[in-house]
Amino acid sequence: MDNTRRTFLKNTALISSTLTTTSRLWAQDTESDFIRIAAEETFTIPEVLEALSELVARNPDRVPPHATILEPEMSSALVDLGAGRISAMDEARIDKQILGIWSPGVQVFGSSQGAELAQLANDRLAEAIRQHPDRFAGLATAPQDPGLRGSGNGARRG
């Protein structure tokens, strides 16, 4: 066996045993002293999905490859900023999510449509955070042109 293959197999075995041990510990850890925060969790709003569908129908070559139209069950999970998402978080033992808009966000739309959708998404996210401040935090979205209304350009930069 060559050294590359031996190293690969050794590392694979090491990772596998680490994951198994971690899984056992995770399963035993039903009460912990720390808060589990899931970062980079995504959401969207129905208006963004609808606008993206219309954009694809009008001009399929303009849409970036990662901007796929989702299956209905996935779409409903991304749109859910309430009981369904919180239930899934509880099942996964996640205490809090940091939410940001699902890619491609509003960047693929024209300036005015992007600003309008950014404002709607930010308002919905803010409302979800107000309703569940102990479960959600969020990152505002901005359209391509930061000078437009709804862009979040009033936020302080540090």
C-alpha positions in Angstrom: 0.0 0.0 0.0 1.4 3.4 -0.9 1.9 6.1 1.6 -0.9 8.3 0.2 -3.5 5.6 0.5 -2.2 4.6 4.0 -2.5 8.2 5.1 -6.0 8.5 3.7 -7.2 5.3 5.4 -5.6 6.3 8.7 -7.2 9.7 8.6 -10.6 8.3 7.5 -10.5 5.8 10.5 -9.5 8.6 12.8 -12.3 10.9 11.6 -14.8 8.0 11.8 -14.0 7.2 15.4 -14.1 10.8 16.3 -17.6 11.2 14.8 -18.8 8.1 16.5 -17.6 9.3 19.9 -19.0 12.7 19.3 -22.4 11.2 18.3 -22.5 9.2 21.4 -21.7 12.1 23.6 -24.2 14.3 21.7 -26.9 11.7 22.2 -26.1 11.6 26.0 -26.1 15.3 26.3 -29.7 16.2 26.8 -29.1 18.9 29.3 -26.2 21.2 28.7 -24.9 24.5 30.1 -24.3 26.1 26.8 -26.6 27.5 24.1 -26.5 25.9 20.6 -26.6 28.6 18.0 -26.9 27.7 14.3 -25.2 30.3 12.2 -25.8 30.9 8.5 -29.4 29.6 8.5 -31.5 30.7 5.6 -35.0 31.9 5.0 -36.9 33.5 2.2 -40.3 35.1 1.6 -42.9 33.9 -0.9 -42.5 37.1 -2.9 -38.8 36.4 -3.6 -39.6 32.8 -4.7 -42.4 34.1 -7.0 -40.1 36.8 -8.5 -37.4 34.3 -9.0 -39.8 31.9 -10.8 -40.9 34.8 -13.1 -37.3 35.8 -13.8 -36.5 32.2 -14.8 -39.5 32.0 -17.0 -38.6 35.3 -18.8 -34.9 34.8 -19.1 -33.4 31.4 -18.0 -29.9 32.4 -19.1 -29.8 35.4 -16.7 -30.2 33.4 -13.5 -27.1 32.2 -11.7 -26.7 28.4 -11.3 -27.4 28.3 -7.6 -30.7 30.1 -8.0 -32.7 27.0 -8.5 -36.5 26.9 -8.0 -37.2 24.8 -4.9 -39.5 21.9 -4.4 -42.7 23.0 -2.5 -41.7 21.2 0.8 -38.3 22.9 0.8 -39.9 26.3 -0.1 -42.4 26.0 2.8 -39.5 25.2 5.2 -37.5 28.3 4.1 -40.6 30.5 4.3 -41.5 29.3 7.8 -40.4 31.7 10.4 -42.6 30.3 13.1 -43.8 27.1 14.7 -42.5 24.7 12.0 -39.0 26.1 12.1 -39.0 26.2 15.9 -40.2 22.6 16.1 -37.4 21.6 13.7 -34.9 23.5 15.9 -36.2 21.8 19.0 -35.8 18.4 17.3 -32.2 19.2 16.4 -31.6 20.8 19.9 -30.8 24.2 18.4 -31.5 27.1 20.8 -31.1 29.9 18.4 -30.7 30.5 14.6 -28.9 33.4 13.0 -31.0 33.9 9.8 -30.0 35.4 6.5 -31.9 35.4 3.2 -31.5 32.4 1.0 -29.2 32.8 -2.0 -29.4 34.5 -4.4 -31.3 36.9 -2.2 -32.4 40.0 -4.1 -29.2 40.6 -6.0 -30.5 39.0 -9.3 -33.4 41.5 -9.6 -33.4 45.0 -11.0 -32.7 47.9 -8.7 -36.2 48.9 -7.8 -37.6 45.3 -7.5 -34.5 44.3 -5.5 -35.1 47.2 -3.1 -38.7 46.4 -2.7 -38.0 42.7 -2.0 -35.2 43.6 0.4 -37.6 45.8 2.4 -40.2 43.0 2.6 -37.7 40.4 3.6 -36.1 42.6 6.2 -39.6 43.5 7.6 -40.6 39.8 7.8 -37.3 38.9 9.5 -37.6 41.7 12.0 -41.1 40.6 12.8 -40.0 37.0 13.4 -37.2 38.2 15.7 -39.7 40.4 17.6 -42.0 37.4 18.0 -39.2 34.9 19.0 -36.3 37.0 20.3 -34.9 34.1 22.3 -34.9 31.8 19.1 -33.9 34.1 16.2 -31.3 36.7 15.3 -30.8 37.9 11.8 -28.8 39.6 9.1 -30.5 42.2 6.9 -30.4 41.9 3.2 -29.6 44.7 0.8 -30.2 45.2 -2.9 -27.3 45.5 -5.4 -27.4 49.3 -5.2 -26.8 50.3 -1.5 -28.1 53.8 -2.1 -31.7 52.5 -2.6 -34.5 52.5 -0.1 -34.7 49.4 2.0 -31.0 48.7 1.6 -30.1 48.9 5.2 -27.6 51.7 4.5 -28.7 53.3 7.8 -26.9 50.5 9.7 -23.7 51.5 11.4 -20.4 50.1 10.1 -17.7 49.3 12.5 
